[in-house]
Amino acid sequence: MGQLVIVQIVVTAAQDILFAVVTGTQLCDALLKRKQEFGPSPSMGIGYLRLGSLCTLAFTCILSLWFEAAVISGLPFDKAGTVIRTVLTQTHFGVAWSVGFCGTLLACFGGTRNTHSVWWLVTVGMVAYLLSKAATSHAADAGDFTARGVVHVVHLAATALWAGGVIVGVPAVSCWGKSTLDTPVRRATFYTRLSQLATVALGLVIVTGIYDVTQDTQDLTAPLLSVPYGRIMTCKLAFVSLAILLGGYNRLTHLQYLRATASDGGSAYRDAHRKFDRVLAIEAAVMVVILTIAAVLGHTSPSGG
């Protein structure tokens, strides 16, 4: 694995994490805006996090284009700029990249505002980015607009929803939701709905992930663990299992206790709240590792070649 590929993996991992964060802000923003239950809209903090993540994502998109131009042309990194136009106009990667980058810029136009129109603008932009991401993955080896590609889009979306909700969940309550989630009952309700959506997303991740792996390795003749792809996949599955255990433990113990003690809001509730947030923070760190491993997997040939 060359040095340029390693840098590409780092950039891809950053993109996956940033996309998850943006998805998490969209999810938490939607939950916080249930005015019939939660009252005021969330603070501008969630809008600043979203915009900052989107701007950084746009920057990493430019880096990824430059690195891809260097890889395709075989030119040194500092001279790859001379072939970027060719990459954009004459390669499949260039077309897919343009769709994703335009989607990211569109989402950036929403700024830090927390209106319904901005929420939909960001969502449309991120869907475009998601389609671009799927079009440059292993799932696009058989062509665009295939069943495999559609399943991979769902997999990427569900992964971002699961990871983003976990990563953004704690700050959404402790930093931005103070005015909206102004009672223990409202905070417990928010966490319950966040946990429910994460569970649904996890189910989609598992089903679509199994399909992706079977498609990627269907032509593999050697044992899966004998090739780098298989070993990296095993490592990813180990961390996914850890995240599932953490999430399940948090939901079945601390969340239940949190809901049971929310009505009085006493010391028992505060203790349950601290424990829930602590486990959620650990799960968020595990999700960052999973997204990083996924970036390595995306740059590894399933055939071992």
FIPABA-357366 format. One record per atom (N, C-alpha, C, CB): residue in three letters; x, y, z. Coordinates in steps of 0.1 Angstrom, whole numbers, plus 5000, padded with zeros to 4 digits. Glycine has a CB too. Example, Ala and Ser with C-alpha at 12.3 -4.5 7.8 and 13.67 -1.06 7.14 Angstrom:
! FIPABA-357366
Ala513249435078
Ala512349555078
Ala513249675078
Ala511349555090
Ser512849785071
Ser513749895071
Ser512950005079
Ser514149945057
END
This chain:
! FIPABA-357366
Met500949885000
Met500050005000
Met500950125000
Met499050005012
Gly500850214989
Gly501650324988
Gly501250434997
Gly501650374974
Gln502250534999
Gln501950645008
Gln500750735003
Gln503250735008
Leu500650744990
Leu499450824985
Leu498150754988
Leu499650844970
Val498150624988
Val496850554991
Val496550565006
Val497050404987
Ile497550565014
Ile497350585029
Ile496750715031
Ile498750565036
Val497250825025
Val496650955026
Val495250965021
Val497551065019
Gln494950885010
Gln493650885005
Gln492650815016
Gln493550804992
Ile493150715022
Ile492350645033
Ile492050745044
Ile493150525038
Val493050825048
Val492850925059
Val491751025055
Val494150995062
Val491851075042
Val490851165038
Val489451105037
Val491351225024
Thr489450985032
Thr488150915031
Thr487550895045
Thr488250775024
Ala488350855055
Ala487850835068
Ala487350965074
Ala488950775077
Ala488051075071
Ala487551205076
Ala486251235069
Ala488551315072
Gln486051205056
Gln484851235049
Gln483651155055
Gln484951205035
Asp483951025058
Asp482850935064
Asp482450985078
Asp483350795065
Ile483351035086
Ile483051085099
Ile482251215098
Ile484351105107
Leu482751305089
Leu482051435087
Leu480651415082
Leu482851525078
Phe480451315072
Phe479151295067
Phe478251235078
Phe479251195055
Ala478751155087
Ala478051095098
Ala477551205108
Ala478850995106
Val478551305110
Val478251415119
Val477051505113
Val479451495122
Val477151535100
Val476151605094
Val474751535095
Val476451635079
Thr474751405092
Thr473551325093
Thr473051325108
Thr473851185089
Gly473951325117
Gly473551325131
Gly472951455135
Gly474751295140
Thr473451565130
Thr472851695133
Thr471451705127
Thr473751815127
Gln471351655114
Gln469951655108
Gln468951575116
Gln470051595094
Leu469451455121
Leu468551375129
Leu468151435142
Leu469251235132
Cys469151485149
Cys468851555162
Cys468051685160
Cys470151585170
Asp468351755150
Asp467551875147
Asp466151845145
Asp468151945135
Ala465851735137
Ala464451695135
Ala463751655148
Ala464451575124
Leu464451575156
Leu463851535169
Leu463651655178
Leu464751435176
Leu464551745178
Leu464451865187
Leu463351955183
Leu465751935188
Lys462951945170
Lys461952035165
Lys460451985166
Lys462152065150
Arg460351875173
Arg458951835176
Arg458251925186
Arg458951685181
Lys457852035181
Lys457352145189
Lys456152115198
Lys457052265181
Gln455352015193
Gln454251985201
Gln454651915214
Gln453351895193
Glu455851875215
Glu456351815228
Glu457451885234
Glu456751665225
Phe458351945225
Phe459652005231
Phe459652155231
Phe460751955223
Gly458652225225
Gly458652365226
Gly459652435217
Gly458952405240
Pro460552515223
Pro461452605214
Pro462352525205
Pro462352695223
Ser462852585194
Ser463752515185
Ser465152515192
Ser463752595172
Pro465952425187
Pro467352415192
Pro468152535190
Pro468052295186
Ser469252555197
Ser470052675196
Ser470852665183
Ser471052675208
Met471652775180
Met472352785168
Met473552685168
Met472852925166
Gly473952635180
Gly475052545181
Gly475052435171
Gly475252495195
Ile473952375170
Ile473752255161
Ile473952305146
Ile472452185163
Gly473552425143
Gly473752475130
Gly475152505127
Gly472952605128
Tyr475952555137
Tyr477352585135
Tyr478152455133
Tyr477952655147
Leu477752345141
Leu478452215139
Leu478152165125
Leu477952115150
Arg476952175120
Arg476552125107
Arg477352195096
Arg475052135105
Leu477352335097
Leu478052415087
Leu479552385087
Leu477752565089
Gly480152385099
Gly481552355100
Gly481952215094
Gly481952365114
Ser481052115097
Ser481351985091
Ser481151985076
Ser480351885097
Leu480152055071
Leu479952065057
Leu481152135049
Leu478652135053
Cys481552245055
Cys482752315049
Cys483952235049
Cys482952445056
Thr484252165060
Thr485352075060
Thr485251955050
Thr485552015074
Leu483951905049
Leu483751795040
Leu483951845025
Leu482251745041
Ala483551965022
Ala483852025009
Ala485352035006
Ala483152165007
Phe486152075016
Phe487552085015
Phe488151945013
Phe488152145027
Thr487751845020
Thr488251705018
Thr487851645005
Thr487751615029
Cys486751694999
Cys486351644986
Cys487351694975
Cys484951704982
Ile487851824977
Ile488851874968
Ile490151804969
Ile489052024971
Leu490451764982
Leu491751684984
Leu491551554977
Leu491951674999
Ser490451484979
Ser490251354973
Ser490351354958
Ser488951294977
Leu489851464952
Leu489951484937
Leu491451494933
Leu489151604932
Trp492151574940
Trp493551594937
Trp494351464939
Trp494151704946
Phe494051384949
Phe494751264952
Phe494451164941
Phe494451204966
Glu493151154937
Glu492751064927
Glu493351094913
Glu491251064925
Ala493551224911
Ala494251264898
Ala495651224898
Ala494151424897
Ala496351224910
Ala497651184911
Ala497751034909
Ala498251214925
Val496850954915
Val496850814913
Val496550764899
Val495750744923
Ile495550834893
Ile495250794879
Ile496350824869
Ile493950864875
Ser496950944871
Ser497950984861
Ser499350934864
Ser497951144861
Gly499550894877
Gly500850854880
Gly501850964883
Gly501450764870
Leu501351094883
Leu502151214885
Leu502351234900
Leu501551334878
Pro503451304903
Pro503551344917
Pro502451434922
Pro504951424919
Phe502251434935
Phe501051514940
Phe501051654936
Phe501051504955
Asp502251724936
Asp502351864933
Asp502151894919
Asp503651914938
Lys502151794910
Lys501951814896
Lys500551764891
Lys503051754888
Ala499851704900
Ala498551634896
Ala497451734892
Ala498051544907
Gly497651864896
Gly496651964892
Gly496451984878
Gly497052094899
Thr497451944870
Thr497451964855
Thr496451864848
Thr498751944849
Val496051754855
Val495151664849
Val493851654856
Val495851524849
Ile493551744865
Ile492251744872
Ile491151764862
Ile492251854883
Arg491251854853
Arg490251884843
Arg489951754835
Arg490551994833
Thr490951684831
Thr490751554824
Thr490051454832
Thr492051504819
Val490351444845
Val489751354854
Val488251384856
Val490451354868
Leu487951514857
Leu486551554859
Leu485751534846
Leu486551704862
Thr486251544835
Thr485451534822
Thr485451404815
Thr485951644813
Gln486551324818
Gln486651194811
Gln486651064819
Gln487951204803
Thr486451074832
Thr486450954840
Thr485050944848
Thr487650964850
His484750824851
His483550794859
His483650864873
His483350644861
Phe484850854878
Phe485150914892
Phe484851064891
Phe486550894896
Gly485251134880
Gly485051274879
Gly483651314879
Gly485751324867
Val482851234872
Val481351264871
Val480751244885
Val480651184860
Ala481051134891
Ala480451104904
Ala480951204914
Ala480850964909
Trp482251244914
Trp482751344923
Trp482051474921
Trp484251364921
Ser481751514909
Ser481051644907
Ser479751654913
Ser480951674891
Val478951534912
Val477651534918
Val477751544933
Val476951394915
Gly478751474939
Gly478851484954
Gly479351624959
Gly479851384958
Phe480251684951
Phe480751814955
Phe479651914954
Phe481951844947
Cys478951914943
Cys477852004941
Cys476751994953
Cys477151994928
Gly476551864956
Gly475551844967
Gly476051894980
Gly475351694969
Thr477351884983
Thr477951944995
Thr477852094995
Thr479451894996
Leu478152154984
Leu478052304983
Leu476652344985
Leu478652354969
Leu475652274979
Leu474252304981
Leu473952304996
Leu473452214973
Ala474352205003
Ala474052195017
Ala474752305025
Ala474552055023
Cys475852355021
Cys476552465028
Cys475752595027
Cys477952485022
Phe474952605016
Phe474152735015
Phe473152745026
Phe473552735001
Gly472852635033
Gly471952655044
Gly472452735056
Gly471552515049
Gly473752745056
Gly474352825067
Gly474052765081
Gly473752965067
Thr473852845091
Thr473652795104
Thr472152795109
Thr474452875114
Arg471252835099
Arg469852845103
Arg469252715105
Arg469152915092
Asn468152705113
Asn467552585117
Asn466052585113
Asn467652565132
Thr465852625100
Thr464452625095
Thr464152495088
Thr464252745086
His462852475085
His462552355078
His463052355063
His460952335077
Ser463052465057
Ser463552475043
Ser465052445043
Ser463352615037
Val465852495053
Val467252465053
Val467452315056
Val467952555065
Trp466652255065
Trp466852115068
Trp466652035055
Trp465752065078
Trp465652065047
Trp465451995034
Trp466552025024
Trp464152025028
Leu467052145024
Leu468152175015
Leu469452095018
Leu468552335016
Val469752085031
Val470952005035
Val470651865032
Val471152025050
Thr469451815034
Thr469151675032
Thr469351635017
Thr467751635036
Val468851725008
Val468951694994
Val470451694990
Val468251804986
Gly471151794995
Gly472651794992
Gly473351674997
Gly473251924999
Met473051625009
Met473651505014
Met473251375007
Met473351495029
Val472051375001
Val471651264993
Val472451254980
Val470151274990
Ala472751374974
Ala473551384963
Ala475051334966
Ala473651524957
Tyr475551374977
Tyr476851324982
Tyr476851174984
Tyr477251404995
Leu475751124990
Leu475650984992
Leu475650904979
Leu474350955000
Leu474950944969
Leu474950884956
Leu476350884950
Leu473950944947
Ser477050994952
Ser478351004946
Ser479250904953
Ser478851144948
Lys479150894967
Lys479950804974
Lys479750654970
Lys479650814989
Ala478550624968
Ala478250484963
Ala478750454949
Ala476650454964
Ala478750564941
Ala479150544927
Ala480650524926
Ala478650664919
Thr481450554936
Thr482850534936
Thr483350424945
Thr483550664939
Ser482350334949
Ser482750234958
Ser482850094950
Ser481650224969
His483049984958
His483149854952
His481749824946
His483549754962
Ala480649874951
Ala479349844947
Ala479049894932
Ala478349904956
Ala479949984928
Ala479750034914
Ala480549964904
Ala480150184914
Asp481249854908
Asp482049774898
Asp481249714888
Asp482849664906
Ala479949684891
Ala479049624881
Ala478249724873
Ala478149524888
Gly478549854876
Gly477849964869
Gly476950044878
Gly476949904858
Asp476450154873
Asp475650244880
Asp474150194879
Asp475750384875
Phe473350244889
Phe471950214889
Phe471550064889
Phe471250284877
Thr472349994897
Thr472049844898
Thr471449824912
Thr473349764896
Ala470849704914
Ala470349664927
Ala471449674938
Ala469649524926
Arg472649624934
Arg473749634944
Arg474049774948
Arg474949564938
Gly473949864938
Gly474250004941
Gly473150064951
Gly474350084929
Val471950034948
Val470850084957
Val470950024971
Val469450034951
Val471349904972
Val471549844986
Val472649914993
Val471749694985
His473749944985
His474850004992
His474550154996
His476050014982
Val473750214988
Val473250354992
Val472550345005
Val472350414981
Val471650245007
Val470850225019
Val471850195031
Val469850115018
His472850115028
His473850075038
His474650205043
His474849975032
Leu475050285033
Leu475750405037
Leu474950505045
Leu476350475025
Ala473650515041
Ala472750605048
Ala472450555062
Ala471450625040
Ala472150425063
Ala471850375076
Ala473050375086
Ala471450225075
Thr474250355080
Thr475550365088
Thr475650505093
Thr476750325080
Ala475450605084
Ala475650745088
Ala474550785099
Ala475550835076
Leu473350735097
Leu472250765107
Leu472650705120
Leu470950705101
Trp473050575121
Trp473450515133
Trp474650585140
Trp473750365131
Ala475650595132
Ala476850665138
Ala476650805141
Ala478050645128
Gly475950885133
Gly475751025135
Gly474951045147
Gly475151085123
Gly473850965149
Gly472950985160
Gly473750965173
Gly471850895160
Val474650865173
Val475450835185
Val476450945188
Val476150695184
Ile477150985178
Ile478151085179
Ile477651225184
Ile478951105166
Val476451265178
Val475951395180
Val474951395192
Val475251445168
Gly474551275196
Gly473451265206
Gly473751335219
Gly473251125209
Val474951315225
Val475351385238
Val475351535237
Val476651325243
Pro476151595227
Pro476151735227
Pro474751795223
Pro477151785216
Ala473951725216
Ala472651775212
Ala471751795225
Ala471851675203
Val472051715235
Val471251735248
Val472051835257
Val471051605255
Ser473251815259
Ser474051885269
Ser474352025265
Ser475251815273
Cys474552055252
Cys474952185247
Cys473852265240
Cys476152175238
Trp473152195231
Trp472152265223
Trp470752255227
Trp472352225209
Gly470452155235
Gly469052125238
Gly468552175251
Gly468751985237
Lys469352255258
Lys468952305271
Lys467652375272
Lys470052395277
Ser467452465262
Ser466152535262
Ser465052455257
Ser466352665253
Thr465352355248
Thr464252275242
Thr463952155251
Thr464652225228
Leu465052085256
Leu464851975265
Leu465052025279
Leu465851865262
Asp464052105284
Asp464252175296
Asp463752105308
Asp463552315296
Thr463251985306
Thr462751895317
Thr463351755316
Thr461251895318
Pro463551685327
Pro464051545326
Pro463251455317
Pro464151485340
Val461851475318
Val461051395309
Val461251415295
Val459551425313
Arg461451535291
Arg461751565277
Arg463051515272
Arg461651715274
Arg464051515281
Arg465351465278
Arg465251315276
Arg466451505288
Ala464551245285
Ala464351105285
Ala463651065272
Ala463651055297
Thr462651145268
Thr461851115256
Thr462751125243
Thr460651205255
Phe463651235243
Phe464551255232
Phe465451135231
Phe465351385234
Tyr466051095242
Tyr467050985242
Tyr466350855237
Tyr467650965255
Thr465050835241
Thr464350715238
Thr464150715223
Thr462950705245
Arg463650825217
Arg463450825202
Arg464750815195
Arg462750955199
Leu465850875200
Leu467150855194
Leu467550715194
Leu468250945201
Ser467350645205
Ser467750505206
Ser466950415196
Ser467550455220
Gln465650445195
Gln464750375186
Gln465150385172
Gln463350415188
Leu465550505167
Leu465950535154
Leu467350465151
Leu466050675151
Ala468150465161
Ala469450405160
Ala469350255158
Ala470350435172
Thr468350195165
Thr468050055164
Thr467550015150
Thr467050005175
Val466650095145
Val466150075131
Val467350085121
Val465050175128
Ala468150185123
Ala469350205114
Ala470250085115
Ala470050335117
Leu470550035127
Leu471349925129
Leu470849795122
Leu471549895144
Gly469549775122
Gly468949665115
Gly469249675100
Gly467449655118
Leu469149795094
Leu469349815080
Leu470849795077
Leu468949955076
Val471749845086
Val473149825085
Val473549675084
Val473949895096
Ile472949595093
Ile473249455093
Ile472849385080
Ile472649385105
Val471549405076
Val470949335065
Val471749375052
Val469449375063
Thr471949505050
Thr472549555038
Thr474049525038
Thr472449705036
Gly474649525050
Gly476049485051
Gly476349345047
Gly476549515065
Ile475449255051
Ile475649115048
Ile475549095032
Ile474549025054
Tyr474549165026
Tyr474449165012
Tyr475749215005
Tyr473249245007
Asp476249325010
Asp477449385004
Asp478649285005
Asp477849515011
Val478849225016
Val479949135018
Val479849015008
Val480049085032
Thr478648965007
Thr478448844999
Thr478748884984
Thr477048785000
Gln478349004980
Gln478549044966
Gln480049074964
Gln477749174963
Asp480749134974
Asp482149164972
Asp482949044971
Asp482549254984
Thr482548934978
Thr483448814979
Thr482948694972
Thr483548774994
Gln481948714963
Gln481348604956
Gln482348534946
Gln480148644948
Asp483348604941
Asp484248554932
Asp485548514939
Asp484548644921
Leu485648524952
Leu486848484959
Leu486948334961
Leu486748554973
Thr488048284956
Thr488348144957
Thr489148104969
Thr489048094945
Ala489948194975
Ala490648164987
Ala489848184999
Ala491948244987
Pro490248125011
Pro489548155023
Pro489548305026
Pro490148085035
Leu488448355032
Leu488248505034
Leu489348555042
Leu486848525040
Leu489748485053
Leu490748545062
Leu492148535057
Leu490648465075
Ser492248475045
Ser493648465039
Ser493948585031
Ser493748345030
Val492948675029
Val493248805021
Val493048925030
Val492348805009
Pro493749035027
Pro493649155036
Pro492249195038
Pro494449265030
Tyr491449195027
Tyr490049235028
Tyr489249165039
Tyr489349215014
Gly489449035039
Gly488748955049
Gly489148985063
Gly488948805046
Arg490449005065
Arg490949035079
Arg490549175083
Arg492549025079
Ile490549265074
Ile490049405078
Ile488549395081
Ile490349505066
Met487749315073
Met486349305075
Met486049245089
Met485749215064
Thr486849145092
Thr486749075106
Thr486949175117
Thr487648955107
Cys487949265115
Cys488249365125
Cys487049465126
Cys489549445121
Lys486549505115
Lys485349595115
Lys484149525122
Lys485049635100
Leu483949405119
Leu482849335125
Leu482949325140
Leu482649195119
Ala484249305145
Ala484449305159
Ala484149435166
Ala485949275162
Phe484449545160
Phe484049675165
Phe482549705164
Phe484849785158
Val481949655153
Val480549675152
Val479849595163
Val480049625138
Ser480349475166
Ser479749395177
Ser479849465190
Ser480449255177
Leu481049535192
Leu481249605204
Leu480249725205
Leu482749655205
Ala480049795194
Ala479149905194
Ala477749855197
Ala479149985181
Ile477349745191
Ile476049685194
Ile475849655208
Ile475749565185
Leu476849595214
Leu476749555229
Leu476649685237
Leu478049475233
Leu477449785234
Leu477349905242
Leu475949975241
Leu478450005237
Gly475449975228
Gly474150035226
Gly473049955233
Gly473850045211
Gly473149825232
Gly472149745238
Gly472149755253
Gly472349595234
Tyr473349755259
Tyr473449765273
Tyr472949905278
Tyr474949755278
Asn473250005271
Asn472850135274
Asn471250145274
Asn473450245265
Arg470750085263
Arg469250095262
Arg468550015272
Arg468850055247
Leu469049895275
Leu468349805284
Leu468549835299
Leu468749665281
Thr469549915302
Thr469849945316
Thr469750095319
Thr471249895320
His470650175315
His470650315318
His469450395313
His471950375314
Leu469050365300
Leu467950435295
Leu466650395302
Leu467750405280
Gln466450275305
Gln465250235313
Gln465250305327
Gln465250075315
Tyr466350305333
Tyr466450375346
Tyr466250525345
Tyr467850345353
Leu466750575334
Leu466650725331
Leu465150755329
Leu467450755318
Arg464450675322
Arg462950695320
Arg462250685333
Arg462450605309
Ala462650585341
Ala461850555353
Ala462050665364
Ala462350425359
Thr463150735363
Thr463450835374
Thr463250975368
Thr464850815379
Ala462850995356
Ala462651125350
Ala461551205356
Ala462451115335
Ser460551145361
Ser459451215367
Ser459751295379
Ser458351125370
Asp460751255387
Asp461151335399
Asp462351415397
Asp461351245411
Gly463251375387
Gly464451455384
Gly465451465395
Gly463951585379
Gly465451375404
Gly466351385416
Gly467751325413
Gly465751305427
Ser468451285423
Ser469751245422
Ser469851115415
Ser470351225436
Ala468851025416
Ala468850895409
Ala468750925393
Ala467650815413
Tyr467951025389
Tyr467851055375
Tyr469251115370
Tyr466751165373
Arg469851205378
Arg471151265374
Arg472151155373
Arg471551375384
Asp472151055382
Asp473150945381
Asp472950865368
Asp473050865394
Ala471650835365
Ala471350755353
Ala471750835341
Ala469850715353
His471550965341
His471851055330
His473351055327
His471351195332
Arg474151065338
Arg475551065336
Arg476050925331
Arg476251095350
Lys475550825336
Lys475950685331
Lys475550665316
Lys475350575340
Phe474350705313
Phe473950695299
Phe474850775290
Phe472450745297
Asp475150895293
Asp475950985285
Asp477350925284
Asp476051125290
Arg477850865294
Arg479250805294
Arg479350695285
Arg479650765309
Val478350605285
Val478350485276
Val478150535262
Val477250385280
Leu477250635260
Leu477050685246
Leu478350745241
Leu475850785247
Ala479050815249
Ala480350875244
Ala481350765240
Ala480950965255
Ile481350655248
Ile482250545245
Ile481850485231
Ile482250435256
Glu480550465230
Glu479950415217
Glu480350505206
Glu478450395218
Ala480250635208
Ala480650725197
Ala482050715193
Ala480450875202
Ala482950685203
Ala484450665199
Ala484550535191
Ala485250655212
Val483850435195
Val483850315187
Val483350335173
Val483050205194
Met482350415171
Met481750445158
Met482850515149
Met480550525159
Val483650605155
Val484650665148
Val485650565143
Val485350775156
Val486050465151
Val486950355147
Val486350275136
Val487250265159
Ile485050245137
Ile484350165126
Ile484350245113
Ile482850135130
Leu484150375113
Leu484150445101
Leu485550455095
Leu483650585103
Thr486550455103
Thr487950465099
Thr488250325092
Thr488850495110
Ile487950215098
Ile488150085093
Ile487450075079
Ile487749975102
Ala486250125079
Ala485450115066
Ala486150185055
Ala484050175068
Ala486850295058
Ala487650375048
Ala488750285043
Ala488150505054
Val489450215052
Val490450125048
Val489950015039
Val491250055060
Leu488749955043
Leu488149855035
Leu487749895021
Leu486849805043
Gly487350025020
Gly486950075007
Gly488150084997
Gly486350205008
His489350095003
His490550104994
His491349964994
His491450205000
Thr490649854997
Thr491249724997
Thr490449634987
Thr491249665011
Ser491149574979
Ser490449484969
Ser489849364975
Ser491449444958
Pro488649334973
Pro488049214979
Pro488649084975
Pro486549204976
Ser489249084962
Ser489848964957
Ser491248944962
Ser489948974942
Gly491849044970
Gly493149034975
Gly494249074965
Gly493348894979
Gly493849124954
Gly494749164944
Gly495349304946
Gly494249144930
END
